[in-house]
Amino acid sequence: MPRRKPPVPVSPLAQRDGIDPVHLKLPVDGAWRTVREFLVERLPVGPEVVDGLLAAGEVAGVDGELSADSAYAPGGHLWFHRPLAPEPRVPFPLRVLHRDAHLLVVDKPHFLATTPRGSHITETALARLRRDLGLPELAPAHRLDRLTAGLVLFTLRPADRGAYQRLFADKLVHKEYEAIAPYDPGLALPRTVRSRIVKDRGIIAAYEVPGEPNSESRIELVEHRTHGPGGPLARYRLLPRTGRTHQLRVHMNALGVPILGDPVYPVLTDPAPDDYARPLQLLARTLEFTDPLTGRAHRFESERTLQAWTDHEGWSTGPARS
């Protein structure tokens, strides 16, 4: 029977702006004399930043605050709050649709990342909710792309998170998405698309390759119009069976009907972080499942609409509407 890893000690540093401190496990074979020497060598910042953190009491071990001359302890733990660059505020509300003893379900706007990653740290759904609702243990049960709007499910207690994550991993959650994309009368729908999608580290775009499929999406046509602003457009229902990175966007692009506002497929563009025009017209519309802890049947529906269908001119020329 494999040995379990010992639990990580509780951090002596509280969250800041809804962000957990960074945790480091010190290498057992380390030859550093002090904590400062270790941090200067291992952190991708200058020595002056490390000295500033230590001088301000921003670095702590299990027994509390560490200083520049604190001895290096092989196998020990330390925590610190990394310096965060200012982030433009995403000017759209995050709507709470449901809250109970275990779950929080929110309706996320376009352009707001779900969890901290890359340059999006404090301006994320997780950080906002932790701050605004006073829920420091809040954690996501699944993921939703920054550019996609719609439903995200969070757990309130660490002990509950695994049960809800398993629902998604075991494909026990019915998910429906809505998308606005060009209308192609020659495209036979509904259809199920299966392909092998690859996402290389450090590369934004995922892509399809020959081989055993690892992704599956059902594409359905809800309604279409052949005239009007934006040309022939359609509203699609998308039902992913798997959850590869950018799966729905890759499959729609492969069918020749890329989702409106996509800055990656079919052509990679580089909009500014605070450019909120032409949001991706993809919405996580529905989540449906049986609660693994209470046995209750849940069905949640997003209250958002996709602007390109009802106001194409406003979507294409103005800032996002949320």
Phi and psi in degrees as a GROMACS rama.xvg file:
@    title "Ramachandran Plot"
@    xaxis  label "Phi"
@    yaxis  label "Psi"
@TYPE xy
-63.8874  142.781  PRO-2
-76.435  137.339  ARG-3
-79.4668  143.596  ARG-4
-69.9354  140.516  LYS-5
-63.1974  146.609  PRO-6
-65.8916  150.09  PRO-7
-73.8324  132.289  VAL-8
-59.189  157.122  PRO-9
-66.3849  134.893  VAL-10
-66.2707  135.043  SER-11
-78.3744  -9.13918  PRO-12
-101.487  133.938  LEU-13
-77.156  163.834  ALA-14
-61.143  155.666  GLN-15
-130.77  121.803  ARG-16
54.7857  33.4242  ASP-17
80.4246  8.11782  GLY-18
-110.983  130.408  ILE-19
-70.9278  150.258  ASP-20
-67.1484  154.024  PRO-21
-71.5586  135.632  VAL-22
-110.385  133.568  HIS-23
-126.848  133.96  LEU-24
-96.2328  121.07  LYS-25
-73.981  131.066  LEU-26
-57.5038  140.405  PRO-27
-68.0625  -32.8576  VAL-28
-94.9395  22.3382  ASP-29
-68.1253  141.205  GLY-30
-108.943  12.7846  ALA-31
-74.3604  144.721  TRP-32
-82.6761  -37.0252  ARG-33
-129.292  162.984  THR-34
-60.4847  -38.3398  VAL-35
-59.0379  -46.0698  ARG-36
-58.6839  -42.4801  GLU-37
-62.416  -48.1176  PHE-38
-66.261  -39.1016  LEU-39
-61.8675  -38.9072  VAL-40
-76.0046  -36.5398  GLU-41
-95.0201  -26.0248  ARG-42
-88.892  140.35  LEU-43
-81.216  47.5383  PRO-44
-136.505  165.152  VAL-45
-74.0454  161.376  GLY-46
-56.8901  -30.9979  PRO-47
-66.1592  -32.089  GLU-48
-69.2101  -43.7242  VAL-49
-60.6199  -44.3768  VAL-50
-62.3928  -37.5482  ASP-51
-64.4943  -41.3009  GLY-52
-63.1922  -44.5358  LEU-53
-67.3192  -42.3619  LEU-54
-64.9579  -31.5781  ALA-55
-86.9999  2.39088  ALA-56
72.2957  28.3281  GLY-57
-92.7895  1.92058  GLU-58
-119.399  131.773  VAL-59
-139.14  149.554  ALA-60
-107.825  -172.734  GLY-61
-61.8833  -24.2572  VAL-62
-100.553  8.91107  ASP-63
119.259  -160.266  GLY-64
-60.8157  139.887  GLU-65
-110.817  150.585  LEU-66
-115.66  177.809  SER-67
-62.0654  -29.1562  ALA-68
-103.401  13.5967  ASP-69
-63.4565  132.86  SER-70
-66.8962  143.362  ALA-71
-70.1042  131.657  TYR-72
-116.606  99.3956  ALA-73
-52.7322  131.73  PRO-74
80.6416  1.86901  GLY-75
-80.8857  -176.255  GLY-76
-125.056  145.019  HIS-77
-144.44  158.447  LEU-78
-134.021  150.351  TRP-79
-157.636  155.792  PHE-80
-94.518  118.186  HIS-81
-72.0926  145.022  ARG-82
-63.913  133.537  PRO-83
-112.394  132.719  LEU-84
-73.9298  150.142  ALA-85
-58.6851  142.227  PRO-86
-121.575  138.45  GLU-87
-64.4011  135.796  PRO-88
-73.9739  130.201  ARG-89
-74.6463  112.932  VAL-90
-85.5059  43.9286  PRO-91
-132.459  144.835  PHE-92
-75.5006  152.591  PRO-93
-109.279  112.508  LEU-94
-95.76  129.534  ARG-95
-86.9214  122.685  VAL-96
-100.764  -27.364  LEU-97
-156.87  140.836  HIS-98
-147.799  131.817  ARG-99
-138.281  -160.954  ASP-100
-70.0384  -17.8619  ALA-101
-118.326  -33.5587  HIS-102
-121.179  150.525  LEU-103
-133.065  124.293  LEU-104
-116.311  126.388  VAL-105
-123.711  158.849  VAL-106
-107.632  98.8432  ASP-107
-81.7197  139.157  LYS-108
-81.4652  163.967  PRO-109
-57.906  152.841  HIS-110
76.9447  -4.36332  PHE-111
-103.193  117.438  LEU-112
-65.081  151.302  ALA-113
-74.9828  -48.5164  THR-114
-129.855  158.528  THR-115
-59.9897  131.904  PRO-116
-167.776  138.128  ARG-117
61.3903  -126.458  GLY-118
-89.1507  -1.76083  SER-119
-105.469  102.232  HIS-120
-119.699  -70.4225  ILE-121
-77.3865  -27.5291  THR-122
-92.3767  68.8268  GLU-123
-135.757  159.396  THR-124
-61.0409  -42.8028  ALA-125
-61.6979  -48.3854  LEU-126
-65.0491  -42.4977  ALA-127
-59.9427  -47.6017  ARG-128
-66.9871  -41.4307  LEU-129
-58.7986  -43.7345  ARG-130
-69.1922  -52.6556  ARG-131
-71.7146  -32.8902  ASP-132
-102.181  -3.39142  LEU-133
64.4839  45.3212  GLY-134
-121.945  77.8978  LEU-135
-65.1888  -21.6831  PRO-136
-94.5656  4.74353  GLU-137
-59.737  140.209  LEU-138
-149.056  147.44  ALA-139
-77.039  143.693  PRO-140
-90.7584  -14.6731  ALA-141
-158.467  -171.558  HIS-142
-126.54  156.256  ARG-143
-145.155  130.806  LEU-144
-54.8003  149.849  ASP-145
-57.1157  -38.7351  ARG-146
-82.8163  -12.5068  LEU-147
-92.6943  134.959  THR-148
-94.3722  164.101  ALA-149
124.358  -155.762  GLY-150
-78.6067  133.556  LEU-151
-134.347  136.419  VAL-152
-106.522  128.781  LEU-153
-118.715  153.222  PHE-154
-105.661  146.811  THR-155
-88.8183  -25.1393  LEU-156
-126.523  137.262  ARG-157
-55.9599  -35.2425  PRO-158
-65.361  -21.6875  ALA-159
-93.122  -17.7167  ASP-160
-59.9739  -43.3002  ARG-161
-59.4128  -38.1274  GLY-162
-63.255  -39.7354  ALA-163
-78.7214  -33.9679  TYR-164
-62.8793  -37.4105  GLN-165
-64.8652  -32.0138  ARG-166
-56.2891  -45.8044  LEU-167
-70.8593  -42.9481  PHE-168
-63.2779  -35.6544  ALA-169
-89.8779  8.99811  ASP-170
59.3376  40.6803  LYS-171
-101.862  8.2622  LEU-172
-110.177  123.658  VAL-173
-82.9674  121.261  HIS-174
-120.223  132.517  LYS-175
-124.996  135.883  GLU-176
-117.391  158.011  TYR-177
-122.746  142.32  GLU-178
-142.763  149.172  ALA-179
-111.441  128.021  ILE-180
-153.164  168.684  ALA-181
-56.8711  152.814  PRO-182
-99.6513  128.084  TYR-183
-120.519  107.265  ASP-184
-63.9095  -19.4005  PRO-185
-86.1327  -2.50864  GLY-186
-89.9616  114.217  LEU-187
-76.0951  120.458  ALA-188
-134.726  152.231  LEU-189
-74.762  160.368  PRO-190
-153.632  157.583  ARG-191
-107.459  126.554  THR-192
-105.046  126.679  VAL-193
-126.182  134.048  ARG-194
-159.962  168.894  SER-195
-98.9991  116.024  ARG-196
-106.434  133.431  ILE-197
-119.441  137.709  VAL-198
-128.304  112.317  LYS-199
-83.2633  139.812  ASP-200
-60.6356  132.434  ARG-201
85.6135  -6.00819  GLY-202
-109.901  129.557  ILE-203
-66.927  -47.0247  ILE-204
-83.7481  133.707  ALA-205
-85.3355  164.951  ALA-206
-153.071  159.839  TYR-207
-93.7765  143.239  GLU-208
-134.549  158.604  VAL-209
-63.4842  151.035  PRO-210
136.624  -177.297  GLY-211
-60.3771  125.98  GLU-212
-60.0958  139.27  PRO-213
-123.151  10.2904  ASN-214
-143.017  148.209  SER-215
-148.788  129.49  GLU-216
-137.926  139.121  SER-217
-100.358  130.395  ARG-218
-114.273  124.156  ILE-219
-126.145  143.009  GLU-220
-90.6369  122.762  LEU-221
-90.1693  -50.8838  VAL-222
-161.462  162.533  GLU-223
-148.451  163.77  HIS-224
-141.883  140.562  ARG-225
-97.6616  -11.0494  THR-226
-133.466  162.138  HIS-227
119.453  -179.422  GLY-228
-56.6244  132.084  PRO-229
89.0037  -3.68601  GLY-230
78.5023  -164.944  GLY-231
-62.1665  118.157  PRO-232
-128.252  159.347  LEU-233
-142.874  155.305  ALA-234
-108.007  127.114  ARG-235
-117.407  147.932  TYR-236
-103.913  127.891  ARG-237
-119.183  128.402  LEU-238
-122.896  96.6812  LEU-239
-76.7417  132.746  PRO-240
-91.1482  -27.3371  ARG-241
-122.462  178.807  THR-242
-133.996  52.2982  GLY-243
-71.2004  155.764  ARG-244
-58.8313  127.291  THR-245
60.435  23.4014  HIS-246
-54.3136  -51.5112  GLN-247
-65.1232  -38.0333  LEU-248
-66.6751  -40.7255  ARG-249
-65.5261  -43.8289  VAL-250
-68.6595  -40.9664  HIS-251
-64.7145  -40.5769  MET-252
-64.5394  -39.9653  ASN-253
-64.7312  -27.4534  ALA-254
-81.2202  -3.60686  LEU-255
86.1788  12.7217  GLY-256
-130.167  69.7794  VAL-257
-62.2469  145.117  PRO-258
-66.4146  136.197  ILE-259
-58.9841  139.843  LEU-260
81.0653  7.7514  GLY-261
-77.2324  118.928  ASP-262
-85.1947  5.41442  PRO-263
-119.256  -42.0834  VAL-264
-118.959  126.674  TYR-265
-88.0378  -12.0359  PRO-266
-121.981  130.642  VAL-267
-77.8387  121.317  LEU-268
-116.882  176.442  THR-269
-136.925  69.9787  ASP-270
-66.7042  150.966  PRO-271
-64.1278  151.715  ALA-272
-58.1191  -28.2423  PRO-273
-104.766  21.2751  ASP-274
-91.3487  105.231  ASP-275
-103.831  18.0568  TYR-276
-81.3572  154.645  ALA-277
50.5787  57.6859  ARG-278
-62.6391  148.224  PRO-279
-54.5289  128.205  LEU-280
-89.8533  63.5225  GLN-281
-134.51  129.352  LEU-282
-132.876  126.334  LEU-283
-76.8928  96.6333  ALA-284
-81.7934  -42.9208  ARG-285
-137.284  138.768  THR-286
-127.047  128.589  LEU-287
-138.638  130.234  GLU-288
-166.812  166.662  PHE-289
-96.9985  126.962  THR-290
-63.3341  124.013  ASP-291
-71.854  -15.5255  PRO-292
-100.994  -33.4345  LEU-293
-110.34  -16.3013  THR-294
78.3227  2.43534  GLY-295
-75.9371  140.525  ARG-296
-82.692  123.778  ALA-297
-112.463  140.207  HIS-298
-141.912  117.033  ARG-299
-114.339  139.857  PHE-300
-125.41  133.012  GLU-301
-65.8184  145.073  SER-302
-96.1787  3.56105  GLU-303
-87.1237  160.791  ARG-304
-125.582  159.31  THR-305
-96.5739  115.553  LEU-306
-64.9674  -31.7721  GLN-307
-63.4953  -20.6796  ALA-308
-83.14  -40.0338  TRP-309
-96.1738  -22.1838  THR-310
-150.162  70.97  ASP-311
-62.707  -39.8597  HIS-312
-64.9126  -43.8802  GLU-313
-63.0465  -38.7852  GLY-314
-65.3435  -41.7691  TRP-315
-81.525  -19.2506  SER-316
-116.166  -19.7598  THR-317
-117.357  179.298  GLY-318
-68.3206  161.648  PRO-319
-59.7306  148.138  ALA-320
-111.087  132.3  ARG-321
